[in-house]
Amino acid sequence: MKIYFAGSIRGGRDDQKVYVEIIEHLKNMGTVLTEHICNDLAEMGEEEKTDDWIFNRDMDWLNVSDVLVAEVTTPSLGVGYEISKAESLGKPVICLFRNFGTKSLSAMIGGNKDLNVYRYVDIKDALKYLDSFFEQLMRSQFATASKVING
Ligand code: 6K6
């Protein structure tokens, strides 16, 4: 399972610690292609890369990923773009929004029934939601694969 995790970078880094928890959890379920999002990007040399290079690398990863998991509490143009792109590529999308009262989720995300939007207060609930979503996803991938093999 190749997982594309999306989280705000230039939109603001307030939720970096939450990204760490989600990514650590996702690593039990597959390969997180964008693990660097929870790290200090300056330390990883990400800031020296050109926007062109970053865009092309991230779009290549999105193309090969099986699922997009986005943490959408901190609004980010890049994350919004990635959600829309994943949706048009037919990838399953999960959007996690931390409901703590001061921020409200864009209607373009919250109002889209094709995105699996989960509002949480406690991060543990978000991780449990991911567990059940991935279990279902793997079951349906297994069913599709056996249909192809067995006809
Ligand atoms: C470091 C500091 C400033 O810029 C950087 C390097 N930039 C990026 N590195 C890796 N992925 C990026 C970068 N900028 C955007 N992305 C992608 O868009 C990631 O996959 C994120 O999910 C999303 C964040 O978009 P913004 O608009 O919040 O930056």
Backbone and ligand atoms as CSV (ligand in chain L), in Angstrom:
chain,resi,resn,atom,element,x,y,z
A,1,MET,N,N,0.852,-1.198,0.000
A,1,MET,CA,C,0.000,0.000,0.000
A,1,MET,C,C,0.888,1.248,0.000
A,2,LYS,N,N,0.732,2.088,-1.011
A,2,LYS,CA,C,1.505,3.341,-1.065
A,2,LYS,C,C,0.593,4.490,-0.623
A,3,ILE,N,N,1.025,5.169,0.413
A,3,ILE,CA,C,0.183,6.211,1.010
A,3,ILE,C,C,0.801,7.584,0.775
A,4,TYR,N,N,-0.022,8.493,0.246
A,4,TYR,CA,C,0.421,9.886,0.082
A,4,TYR,C,C,-0.186,10.676,1.228
A,5,PHE,N,N,0.653,11.161,2.126
A,5,PHE,CA,C,0.141,12.002,3.210
A,5,PHE,C,C,0.309,13.462,2.799
A,6,ALA,N,N,-0.766,14.234,2.952
A,6,ALA,CA,C,-0.718,15.669,2.629
A,6,ALA,C,C,-0.962,16.486,3.890
A,7,GLY,N,N,-0.098,17.462,4.097
A,7,GLY,CA,C,-0.250,18.357,5.254
A,7,GLY,C,C,0.356,19.701,4.901
A,8,SER,N,N,-0.105,20.716,5.566
A,8,SER,CA,C,0.304,22.084,5.232
A,8,SER,C,C,1.811,22.306,5.401
A,9,ILE,N,N,2.404,22.996,4.428
A,9,ILE,CA,C,3.813,23.421,4.540
A,9,ILE,C,C,3.827,24.956,4.537
A,10,ARG,N,N,3.628,25.538,3.376
A,10,ARG,CA,C,3.655,27.018,3.341
A,10,ARG,C,C,2.354,27.614,3.878
A,11,GLY,N,N,1.325,26.799,4.013
A,11,GLY,CA,C,0.068,27.257,4.624
A,11,GLY,C,C,0.224,27.471,6.128
A,12,GLY,N,N,1.313,26.952,6.703
A,12,GLY,CA,C,1.553,27.104,8.151
A,12,GLY,C,C,1.878,25.760,8.777
A,13,ARG,N,N,2.791,25.788,9.767
A,13,ARG,CA,C,3.301,24.541,10.336
A,13,ARG,C,C,2.753,24.262,11.739
A,14,ASP,N,N,1.646,24.903,12.112
A,14,ASP,CA,C,1.097,24.742,13.470
A,14,ASP,C,C,0.808,23.293,13.844
A,15,ASP,N,N,0.464,22.466,12.872
A,15,ASP,CA,C,0.024,21.095,13.166
A,15,ASP,C,C,1.094,20.037,12.889
A,16,GLN,N,N,2.340,20.476,12.815
A,16,GLN,CA,C,3.425,19.536,12.482
A,16,GLN,C,C,3.451,18.316,13.415
A,17,LYS,N,N,3.180,18.557,14.732
A,17,LYS,CA,C,3.224,17.432,15.694
A,17,LYS,C,C,2.113,16.421,15.416
A,18,VAL,N,N,0.973,16.918,14.975
A,18,VAL,CA,C,-0.142,16.025,14.639
A,18,VAL,C,C,0.245,15.192,13.409
A,19,TYR,N,N,0.944,15.825,12.444
A,19,TYR,CA,C,1.377,15.097,11.241
A,19,TYR,C,C,2.319,13.941,11.642
A,20,VAL,N,N,3.180,14.217,12.626
A,20,VAL,CA,C,4.119,13.173,13.079
A,20,VAL,C,C,3.327,11.954,13.559
A,21,GLU,N,N,2.314,12.190,14.399
A,21,GLU,CA,C,1.523,11.069,14.952
A,21,GLU,C,C,0.806,10.297,13.858
A,22,ILE,N,N,0.226,11.031,12.906
A,22,ILE,CA,C,-0.532,10.364,11.839
A,22,ILE,C,C,0.417,9.546,10.957
A,23,ILE,N,N,1.540,10.157,10.588
A,23,ILE,CA,C,2.488,9.459,9.713
A,23,ILE,C,C,3.053,8.213,10.398
A,24,GLU,N,N,3.400,8.335,11.676
A,24,GLU,CA,C,3.915,7.161,12.415
A,24,GLU,C,C,2.886,6.030,12.384
A,25,HIS,N,N,1.611,6.370,12.527
A,25,HIS,CA,C,0.545,5.371,12.502
A,25,HIS,C,C,0.387,4.780,11.097
A,26,LEU,N,N,0.432,5.645,10.089
A,26,LEU,CA,C,0.258,5.180,8.707
A,26,LEU,C,C,1.371,4.220,8.286
A,27,LYS,N,N,2.550,4.392,8.896
A,27,LYS,CA,C,3.679,3.527,8.542
A,27,LYS,C,C,3.411,2.063,8.892
A,28,ASN,N,N,2.436,1.796,9.784
A,28,ASN,CA,C,2.054,0.403,10.081
A,28,ASN,C,C,1.228,-0.200,8.951
A,29,MET,N,N,0.725,0.650,8.072
A,29,MET,CA,C,-0.210,0.170,7.053
A,29,MET,C,C,0.393,0.141,5.656
A,30,GLY,N,N,1.530,0.763,5.493
A,30,GLY,CA,C,2.149,0.776,4.167
A,30,GLY,C,C,3.300,1.756,4.117
A,31,THR,N,N,3.702,2.097,2.894
A,31,THR,CA,C,4.821,3.033,2.700
A,31,THR,C,C,4.265,4.447,2.561
A,32,VAL,N,N,4.731,5.328,3.436
A,32,VAL,CA,C,4.294,6.722,3.337
A,32,VAL,C,C,5.299,7.449,2.437
A,33,LEU,N,N,4.846,7.810,1.234
A,33,LEU,CA,C,5.770,8.407,0.251
A,33,LEU,C,C,6.227,9.798,0.672
A,34,THR,N,N,5.413,10.478,1.444
A,34,THR,CA,C,5.697,11.882,1.792
A,34,THR,C,C,6.040,12.031,3.276
A,35,GLU,N,N,6.806,11.103,3.788
A,35,GLU,CA,C,7.141,11.098,5.225
A,35,GLU,C,C,7.799,12.407,5.676
A,36,HIS,N,N,8.528,13.047,4.770
A,36,HIS,CA,C,9.262,14.274,5.094
A,36,HIS,C,C,8.359,15.411,5.566
A,37,ILE,N,N,7.050,15.323,5.284
A,37,ILE,CA,C,6.143,16.438,5.631
A,37,ILE,C,C,6.108,16.703,7.128
A,38,CYS,N,N,6.370,15.653,7.931
A,38,CYS,CA,C,6.329,15.880,9.380
A,38,CYS,C,C,7.687,16.328,9.919
A,39,ASN,N,N,8.699,16.353,9.066
A,39,ASN,CA,C,10.037,16.714,9.552
A,39,ASN,C,C,10.322,18.200,9.401
A,40,ASP,N,N,11.483,18.589,9.930
A,40,ASP,CA,C,11.931,19.957,9.746
A,40,ASP,C,C,12.466,20.062,8.317
A,41,LEU,N,N,11.704,20.726,7.469
A,41,LEU,CA,C,12.035,20.723,6.034
A,41,LEU,C,C,13.364,21.406,5.739
A,42,ALA,N,N,13.712,22.414,6.528
A,42,ALA,CA,C,14.980,23.116,6.298
A,42,ALA,C,C,16.144,22.148,6.484
A,43,GLU,N,N,16.026,21.317,7.530
A,43,GLU,CA,C,17.075,20.336,7.827
A,43,GLU,C,C,17.245,19.324,6.702
A,44,MET,N,N,16.145,18.980,6.050
A,44,MET,CA,C,16.194,17.971,4.985
A,44,MET,C,C,16.600,18.553,3.638
A,45,GLY,N,N,16.860,19.839,3.608
A,45,GLY,CA,C,17.284,20.474,2.353
A,45,GLY,C,C,16.127,20.719,1.398
A,46,GLU,N,N,14.871,20.550,1.888
A,46,GLU,CA,C,13.713,20.747,1.002
A,46,GLU,C,C,13.617,22.192,0.513
A,47,GLU,N,N,14.063,23.108,1.370
A,47,GLU,CA,C,13.905,24.522,1.018
A,47,GLU,C,C,14.787,24.934,-0.163
A,48,GLU,N,N,15.843,24.141,-0.413
A,48,GLU,CA,C,16.739,24.495,-1.521
A,48,GLU,C,C,16.212,24.005,-2.873
A,49,LYS,N,N,15.242,23.085,-2.833
A,49,LYS,CA,C,14.723,22.551,-4.088
A,49,LYS,C,C,13.809,23.584,-4.753
A,50,THR,N,N,13.751,23.557,-6.074
A,50,THR,CA,C,12.898,24.543,-6.759
A,50,THR,C,C,11.437,24.096,-6.687
A,51,ASP,N,N,10.534,25.046,-6.844
A,51,ASP,CA,C,9.101,24.727,-6.822
A,51,ASP,C,C,8.765,23.731,-7.935
A,52,ASP,N,N,9.376,23.953,-9.087
A,52,ASP,CA,C,9.212,23.056,-10.238
A,52,ASP,C,C,9.505,21.600,-9.879
A,53,TRP,N,N,10.663,21.435,-9.255
A,53,TRP,CA,C,11.142,20.103,-8.885
A,53,TRP,C,C,10.194,19.478,-7.876
A,54,ILE,N,N,9.788,20.266,-6.859
A,54,ILE,CA,C,8.886,19.753,-5.808
A,54,ILE,C,C,7.548,19.333,-6.418
A,55,PHE,N,N,7.006,20.185,-7.293
A,55,PHE,CA,C,5.706,19.888,-7.908
A,55,PHE,C,C,5.773,18.582,-8.698
A,56,ASN,N,N,6.810,18.454,-9.532
A,56,ASN,CA,C,6.905,17.242,-10.366
A,56,ASN,C,C,7.110,15.982,-9.538
A,57,ARG,N,N,7.948,16.067,-8.506
A,57,ARG,CA,C,8.167,14.892,-7.647
A,57,ARG,C,C,6.869,14.517,-6.936
A,58,ASP,N,N,6.185,15.512,-6.374
A,58,ASP,CA,C,4.971,15.209,-5.616
A,58,ASP,C,C,3.859,14.665,-6.521
A,59,MET,N,N,3.757,15.190,-7.744
A,59,MET,CA,C,2.730,14.670,-8.668
A,59,MET,C,C,3.052,13.237,-9.104
A,60,ASP,N,N,4.345,12.940,-9.258
A,60,ASP,CA,C,4.736,11.546,-9.585
A,60,ASP,C,C,4.320,10.616,-8.447
A,61,TRP,N,N,4.578,11.044,-7.207
A,61,TRP,CA,C,4.193,10.231,-6.042
A,61,TRP,C,C,2.685,10.071,-5.951
A,62,LEU,N,N,1.972,11.162,-6.218
A,62,LEU,CA,C,0.506,11.085,-6.125
A,62,LEU,C,C,-0.040,10.095,-7.165
A,63,ASN,N,N,0.560,10.134,-8.346
A,63,ASN,CA,C,0.138,9.221,-9.417
A,63,ASN,C,C,0.290,7.754,-9.057
A,64,VAL,N,N,1.352,7.422,-8.333
A,64,VAL,CA,C,1.587,6.003,-8.008
A,64,VAL,C,C,0.979,5.595,-6.665
A,65,SER,N,N,0.410,6.541,-5.947
A,65,SER,CA,C,-0.109,6.194,-4.612
A,65,SER,C,C,-1.457,5.467,-4.711
A,66,ASP,N,N,-1.773,4.693,-3.666
A,66,ASP,CA,C,-3.052,3.968,-3.612
A,66,ASP,C,C,-4.115,4.775,-2.896
A,67,VAL,N,N,-3.691,5.692,-2.064
A,67,VAL,CA,C,-4.648,6.442,-1.237
A,67,VAL,C,C,-4.008,7.759,-0.797
A,68,LEU,N,N,-4.843,8.793,-0.635
A,68,LEU,CA,C,-4.362,10.078,-0.118
A,68,LEU,C,C,-4.980,10.311,1.256
A,69,VAL,N,N,-4.135,10.575,2.224
A,69,VAL,CA,C,-4.617,10.951,3.556
A,69,VAL,C,C,-4.188,12.400,3.780
A,70,ALA,N,N,-5.157,13.283,4.002
A,70,ALA,CA,C,-4.829,14.698,4.197
A,70,ALA,C,C,-5.263,15.155,5.583
A,71,GLU,N,N,-4.366,15.878,6.265
A,71,GLU,CA,C,-4.763,16.525,7.514
A,71,GLU,C,C,-5.084,17.958,7.097
A,72,VAL,N,N,-6.345,18.362,7.282
A,72,VAL,CA,C,-6.818,19.607,6.661
A,72,VAL,C,C,-7.140,20.720,7.665
A,73,THR,N,N,-6.683,20.555,8.910
A,73,THR,CA,C,-7.013,21.568,9.926
A,73,THR,C,C,-6.373,22.918,9.593
A,74,THR,N,N,-5.088,22.907,9.239
A,74,THR,CA,C,-4.433,24.145,8.796
A,74,THR,C,C,-4.666,24.284,7.302
A,75,PRO,N,N,-5.427,25.304,6.884
A,75,PRO,CA,C,-5.735,25.430,5.454
A,75,PRO,C,C,-4.476,25.630,4.620
A,76,SER,N,N,-4.415,24.921,3.486
A,76,SER,CA,C,-3.230,24.972,2.630
A,76,SER,C,C,-3.654,24.830,1.173
A,77,LEU,N,N,-3.175,25.744,0.337
A,77,LEU,CA,C,-3.494,25.662,-1.105
A,77,LEU,C,C,-2.980,24.359,-1.694
A,78,GLY,N,N,-1.746,23.989,-1.292
A,78,GLY,CA,C,-1.136,22.774,-1.829
A,78,GLY,C,C,-1.944,21.534,-1.471
A,79,VAL,N,N,-2.391,21.450,-0.215
A,79,VAL,CA,C,-3.179,20.278,0.219
A,79,VAL,C,C,-4.516,20.240,-0.528
A,80,GLY,N,N,-5.148,21.404,-0.683
A,80,GLY,CA,C,-6.418,21.460,-1.429
A,80,GLY,C,C,-6.223,20.978,-2.856
A,81,TYR,N,N,-5.121,21.406,-3.472
A,81,TYR,CA,C,-4.812,20.995,-4.850
A,81,TYR,C,C,-4.615,19.474,-4.917
A,82,GLU,N,N,-3.867,18.941,-3.956
A,82,GLU,CA,C,-3.580,17.501,-3.959
A,82,GLU,C,C,-4.865,16.682,-3.763
A,83,ILE,N,N,-5.762,17.182,-2.919
A,83,ILE,CA,C,-7.039,16.478,-2.700
A,83,ILE,C,C,-7.827,16.414,-4.008
A,84,SER,N,N,-7.915,17.542,-4.681
A,84,SER,CA,C,-8.685,17.592,-5.919
A,84,SER,C,C,-8.044,16.698,-7.002
A,85,LYS,N,N,-6.719,16.757,-7.067
A,85,LYS,CA,C,-5.986,15.944,-8.050
A,85,LYS,C,C,-6.210,14.441,-7.784
A,86,ALA,N,N,-6.102,14.045,-6.509
A,86,ALA,CA,C,-6.297,12.631,-6.159
A,86,ALA,C,C,-7.725,12.200,-6.507
A,87,GLU,N,N,-8.680,13.064,-6.244
A,87,GLU,CA,C,-10.080,12.741,-6.544
A,87,GLU,C,C,-10.246,12.531,-8.046
A,88,SER,N,N,-9.652,13.421,-8.856
A,88,SER,CA,C,-9.839,13.255,-10.299
A,88,SER,C,C,-9.067,12.050,-10.845
A,89,LEU,N,N,-8.058,11.604,-10.118
A,89,LEU,CA,C,-7.347,10.378,-10.528
A,89,LEU,C,C,-8.074,9.118,-10.041
A,90,GLY,N,N,-9.176,9.302,-9.317
A,90,GLY,CA,C,-9.955,8.160,-8.822
A,90,GLY,C,C,-9.370,7.483,-7.600
A,91,LYS,N,N,-8.504,8.197,-6.873
A,91,LYS,CA,C,-7.901,7.610,-5.660
A,91,LYS,C,C,-8.816,7.844,-4.462
A,92,PRO,N,N,-8.858,6.889,-3.523
A,92,PRO,CA,C,-9.601,7.151,-2.290
A,92,PRO,C,C,-8.928,8.290,-1.511
A,93,VAL,N,N,-9.742,9.177,-0.945
A,93,VAL,CA,C,-9.211,10.333,-0.204
A,93,VAL,C,C,-9.821,10.359,1.199
A,94,ILE,N,N,-8.959,10.548,2.184
A,94,ILE,CA,C,-9.418,10.723,3.565
A,94,ILE,C,C,-8.965,12.112,4.006
A,95,CYS,N,N,-9.886,12.883,4.579
A,95,CYS,CA,C,-9.525,14.208,5.099
A,95,CYS,C,C,-9.803,14.226,6.595
A,96,LEU,N,N,-8.773,14.511,7.370
A,96,LEU,CA,C,-8.919,14.566,8.826
A,96,LEU,C,C,-8.919,16.024,9.275
A,97,PHE,N,N,-9.971,16.412,9.996
A,97,PHE,CA,C,-10.084,17.807,10.460
A,97,PHE,C,C,-10.242,17.835,11.973
A,98,ARG,N,N,-9.346,18.542,12.641
A,98,ARG,CA,C,-9.421,18.636,14.103
A,98,ARG,C,C,-10.396,19.734,14.497
A,99,ASN,N,N,-11.459,19.302,15.173
A,99,ASN,CA,C,-12.569,20.193,15.493
A,99,ASN,C,C,-12.364,20.804,16.864
A,100,PHE,N,N,-11.638,21.917,16.950
A,100,PHE,CA,C,-11.436,22.487,18.281
A,100,PHE,C,C,-12.061,23.875,18.424
A,101,GLY,N,N,-12.939,24.188,17.497
A,101,GLY,CA,C,-13.778,25.378,17.688
A,101,GLY,C,C,-13.339,26.654,17.018
A,102,THR,N,N,-12.038,26.881,16.814
A,102,THR,CA,C,-11.636,28.184,16.261
A,102,THR,C,C,-11.486,28.169,14.740
A,103,LYS,N,N,-11.354,27.000,14.144
A,103,LYS,CA,C,-11.199,26.932,12.685
A,103,LYS,C,C,-12.391,26.216,12.084
A,104,SER,N,N,-12.776,26.623,10.869
A,104,SER,CA,C,-13.843,25.859,10.226
A,104,SER,C,C,-13.347,25.367,8.872
A,105,LEU,N,N,-13.838,24.199,8.531
A,105,LEU,CA,C,-13.372,23.525,7.316
A,105,LEU,C,C,-14.032,24.139,6.083
A,106,SER,N,N,-13.252,24.293,5.014
A,106,SER,CA,C,-13.793,24.810,3.747
A,106,SER,C,C,-14.968,23.939,3.287
A,107,ALA,N,N,-16.014,24.604,2.792
A,107,ALA,CA,C,-17.179,23.872,2.276
A,107,ALA,C,C,-16.801,23.015,1.069
A,108,MET,N,N,-15.710,23.380,0.374
A,108,MET,CA,C,-15.285,22.624,-0.803
A,108,MET,C,C,-14.727,21.252,-0.420
A,109,ILE,N,N,-14.372,21.121,0.840
A,109,ILE,CA,C,-13.926,19.816,1.354
A,109,ILE,C,C,-15.072,19.185,2.141
A,110,GLY,N,N,-15.588,19.941,3.104
A,110,GLY,CA,C,-16.649,19.420,3.974
A,110,GLY,C,C,-17.927,19.046,3.223
A,111,GLY,N,N,-18.160,19.712,2.077
A,111,GLY,CA,C,-19.409,19.468,1.341
A,111,GLY,C,C,-19.272,18.416,0.252
A,112,ASN,N,N,-18.099,17.852,0.089
A,112,ASN,CA,C,-17.884,16.863,-0.975
A,112,ASN,C,C,-18.046,15.451,-0.422
A,113,LYS,N,N,-19.162,14.816,-0.809
A,113,LYS,CA,C,-19.485,13.485,-0.269
A,113,LYS,C,C,-18.508,12.402,-0.751
A,114,ASP,N,N,-17.753,12.700,-1.816
A,114,ASP,CA,C,-16.806,11.699,-2.329
A,114,ASP,C,C,-15.503,11.663,-1.530
A,115,LEU,N,N,-15.302,12.690,-0.691
A,115,LEU,CA,C,-14.112,12.680,0.163
A,115,LEU,C,C,-14.553,12.109,1.506
A,116,ASN,N,N,-13.730,11.331,2.103
A,116,ASN,CA,C,-14.087,10.738,3.396
A,116,ASN,C,C,-13.583,11.678,4.485
A,117,VAL,N,N,-14.465,12.624,4.856
A,117,VAL,CA,C,-14.058,13.643,5.831
A,117,VAL,C,C,-14.374,13.153,7.244
A,118,TYR,N,N,-13.359,13.176,8.088
A,118,TYR,CA,C,-13.560,12.750,9.481
A,118,TYR,C,C,-13.147,13.888,10.405
A,119,ARG,N,N,-14.106,14.324,11.233
A,119,ARG,CA,C,-13.817,15.389,12.205
A,119,ARG,C,C,-13.489,14.765,13.549
A,120,TYR,N,N,-12.378,15.185,14.135
A,120,TYR,CA,C,-11.970,14.579,15.402
A,120,TYR,C,C,-11.591,15.642,16.424
A,121,VAL,N,N,-11.647,15.228,17.687
A,121,VAL,CA,C,-11.161,16.094,18.759
A,121,VAL,C,C,-9.888,15.444,19.307
A,122,ASP,N,N,-10.012,14.136,19.586
A,122,ASP,CA,C,-8.881,13.372,20.113
A,122,ASP,C,C,-8.192,12.653,18.945
A,123,ILE,N,N,-6.902,12.818,18.835
A,123,ILE,CA,C,-6.144,12.195,17.734
A,123,ILE,C,C,-6.337,10.673,17.707
A,124,LYS,N,N,-6.559,10.080,18.903
A,124,LYS,CA,C,-6.737,8.618,18.965
A,124,LYS,C,C,-7.934,8.190,18.116
A,125,ASP,N,N,-8.985,9.019,18.102
A,125,ASP,CA,C,-10.171,8.697,17.294
A,125,ASP,C,C,-9.846,8.759,15.805
A,126,ALA,N,N,-9.022,9.719,15.428
A,126,ALA,CA,C,-8.634,9.837,14.014
A,126,ALA,C,C,-7.833,8.604,13.592
A,127,LEU,N,N,-6.969,8.129,14.485
A,127,LEU,CA,C,-6.142,6.957,14.155
A,127,LEU,C,C,-7.011,5.698,14.043
A,128,LYS,N,N,-8.033,5.619,14.913
A,128,LYS,CA,C,-8.960,4.473,14.842
A,128,LYS,C,C,-9.740,4.517,13.526
A,129,TYR,N,N,-10.131,5.723,13.128
A,129,TYR,CA,C,-10.849,5.883,11.860
A,129,TYR,C,C,-9.966,5.394,10.697
A,130,LEU,N,N,-8.689,5.769,10.756
A,130,LEU,CA,C,-7.752,5.320,9.709
A,130,LEU,C,C,-7.668,3.800,9.679
A,131,ASP,N,N,-7.601,3.175,10.877
A,131,ASP,CA,C,-7.536,1.714,10.954
A,131,ASP,C,C,-8.716,1.075,10.235
A,132,SER,N,N,-9.926,1.565,10.526
A,132,SER,CA,C,-11.086,0.904,9.919
A,132,SER,C,C,-11.170,1.221,8.429
A,133,PHE,N,N,-10.770,2.424,8.034
A,133,PHE,CA,C,-10.792,2.765,6.610
A,133,PHE,C,C,-9.824,1.873,5.816
A,134,PHE,N,N,-8.611,1.713,6.351
A,134,PHE,CA,C,-7.605,0.909,5.647
A,134,PHE,C,C,-7.990,-0.568,5.614
A,135,GLU,N,N,-8.633,-1.042,6.668
A,135,GLU,CA,C,-9.072,-2.439,6.696
A,135,GLU,C,C,-10.058,-2.676,5.545
A,136,GLN,N,N,-11.000,-1.743,5.397
A,136,GLN,CA,C,-12.005,-1.845,4.324
A,136,GLN,C,C,-11.342,-1.745,2.956
A,137,LEU,N,N,-10.399,-0.799,2.842
A,137,LEU,CA,C,-9.707,-0.584,1.577
A,137,LEU,C,C,-8.933,-1.828,1.151
A,138,MET,N,N,-8.253,-2.451,2.107
A,138,MET,CA,C,-7.467,-3.644,1.783
A,138,MET,C,C,-8.376,-4.800,1.405
A,139,ARG,N,N,-9.529,-4.897,2.096
A,139,ARG,CA,C,-10.499,-5.956,1.759
A,139,ARG,C,C,-10.993,-5.770,0.325
A,140,SER,N,N,-11.314,-4.529,-0.041
A,140,SER,CA,C,-11.848,-4.323,-1.387
A,140,SER,C,C,-10.757,-4.514,-2.447
A,141,GLN,N,N,-9.511,-4.168,-2.122
A,141,GLN,CA,C,-8.415,-4.401,-3.079
A,141,GLN,C,C,-8.194,-5.896,-3.266
A,142,PHE,N,N,-8.316,-6.662,-2.164
A,142,PHE,CA,C,-8.151,-8.105,-2.213
A,142,PHE,C,C,-9.266,-8.727,-3.063
A,143,ALA,N,N,-10.497,-8.240,-2.870
A,143,ALA,CA,C,-11.642,-8.773,-3.635
A,143,ALA,C,C,-11.452,-8.491,-5.121
A,144,THR,N,N,-10.988,-7.284,-5.464
A,144,THR,CA,C,-10.770,-6.940,-6.876
A,144,THR,C,C,-9.675,-7.824,-7.466
A,145,ALA,N,N,-8.585,-8.022,-6.703
A,145,ALA,CA,C,-7.479,-8.843,-7.208
A,145,ALA,C,C,-7.921,-10.285,-7.436
A,146,SER,N,N,-8.715,-10.858,-6.496
A,146,SER,CA,C,-9.122,-12.254,-6.708
A,146,SER,C,C,-10.112,-12.392,-7.850
A,147,LYS,N,N,-10.891,-11.327,-8.113
A,147,LYS,CA,C,-11.807,-11.346,-9.243
A,147,LYS,C,C,-11.007,-11.411,-10.545
A,148,VAL,N,N,-9.921,-10.623,-10.603
A,148,VAL,CA,C,-9.067,-10.598,-11.802
A,148,VAL,C,C,-8.411,-11.970,-11.999
A,149,ILE,N,N,-7.922,-12.567,-10.899
A,149,ILE,CA,C,-7.211,-13.849,-10.993
A,149,ILE,C,C,-8.189,-15.000,-11.296
A,150,ASN,N,N,-9.315,-15.033,-10.552
A,150,ASN,CA,C,-10.242,-16.175,-10.673
A,150,ASN,C,C,-11.359,-15.967,-11.705
A,151,GLY,N,N,-11.517,-14.755,-12.165
A,151,GLY,CA,C,-12.552,-14.446,-13.151
A,151,GLY,C,C,-13.925,-14.310,-12.544
L,1,6K6,C1,C,10.116,23.852,2.588
L,1,6K6,C2,C,9.816,25.070,3.171
L,1,6K6,C3,C,9.139,25.771,2.277
L,1,6K6,O1,O,8.970,25.002,1.119
L,1,6K6,C4,C,9.603,23.863,1.341
L,1,6K6,C5,C,9.652,22.728,0.377
L,1,6K6,N1,N,8.332,22.542,-0.174
L,1,6K6,C6,C,7.692,21.385,-0.304
L,1,6K6,N2,N,8.293,20.218,-0.081
L,1,6K6,C7,C,7.556,19.078,-0.195
L,1,6K6,N3,N,6.218,19.030,-0.498
L,1,6K6,C8,C,5.613,20.185,-0.726
L,1,6K6,C9,C,6.321,21.404,-0.657
L,1,6K6,N4,N,5.483,22.399,-0.892
L,1,6K6,C10,C,4.261,21.832,-1.115
L,1,6K6,N5,N,4.327,20.500,-0.995
L,1,6K6,C11,C,3.186,19.593,-1.119
L,1,6K6,O2,O,2.021,20.382,-1.012
L,1,6K6,C12,C,3.110,18.574,0.015
L,1,6K6,O3,O,2.784,17.307,-0.513
L,1,6K6,C13,C,2.014,19.082,0.957
L,1,6K6,O4,O,0.999,18.101,1.180
L,1,6K6,C14,C,1.409,20.285,0.279
L,1,6K6,C15,C,1.619,21.547,1.102
L,1,6K6,O5,O,1.249,22.676,0.362
L,1,6K6,P1,P,1.486,24.184,0.937
L,1,6K6,O6,O,0.688,25.043,-0.005
L,1,6K6,O7,O,0.947,24.225,2.345
L,1,6K6,O8,O,2.958,24.440,0.882
